[in-house]
């Protein structure tokens, strides 16, 4: 797992956003170790996947908390760098009563960390079945050529490459689009959500989105679409894996848990559609829980039996 780590402060039950100079109240709040890489690592470990994380934290109490909680959950932290005189990233998530959310982030020491080089060093001494790169939109100094080479080497050594850049808080400038497109050339599974896919392609019409992404990514694209489930397309078929109806407590991190569910399915011998049904089940369980949120493999596999998969004609 290669990517961003943060402390998340989650404010729930916000019905309206405050105007400048005004204040609104939330229903309650929580604080947790997160970031795309953090949430995925917790989820993958709970699903029984041996997980090591490559990332960076600041030399502060928040950084120590991230390291300690990841290690306590069984995640390997040997490649977790400590940035001296740097602060740990933090995100404040504002959550509506229906679970939809918006974010404000302080990236702290993340922009200065050479995550690709560290990941390459780790991979050279410890081969992995899957190399997942996530949250790159919040690692602003990431080197495009180094990331492409990391994925190229990983694939040559037999690793599955998984890429989920996350939403770009700078509004998807041409540099971000070029970076993502370059990485996609060496990506086996691309895991954007629908907003990210539309921003990347510059298209909003479903058939055009699929056409452009299929040309960019030689592997499989799985587009997460919230209550519409997810769409799987690989140049030959398009399928909609339906969402599971559930009561949503908090959707922050749902996409990351979905990603780890997919990886767990793959490592347990499921084909791509079966892996996506497991991913859907994992995300559904996660968003409905307030405590003990990360599900285990057995409960996801049981719920996945009820997930409907339908062919799509764009």
RABEL-V963479 format. One line per field, one symbol per residue. burial: + if it has 24 or more other ideal C-beta (glycine too) atoms within 12 Angstrom, else -. A space follows every 50 residues. Layout:
burial=???
This chain:
burial=++++++++++++-+-----------+---+-++++++++++++++++++- ++++++++---++-+++-++--+-+++-+++++---++++++++++--++ +-+-+-+++++-++++++++-++----+++++++++++++-+-+-+++++ +++++---+++++++++++--+---++-++++++++++++++++-+++++ +----+--++-+++-++-++++++++--++++++---+++++++-+-+++ +++++++++++++++++--+-++++++++++++++++++---+++++-++ +-++--+-+-----
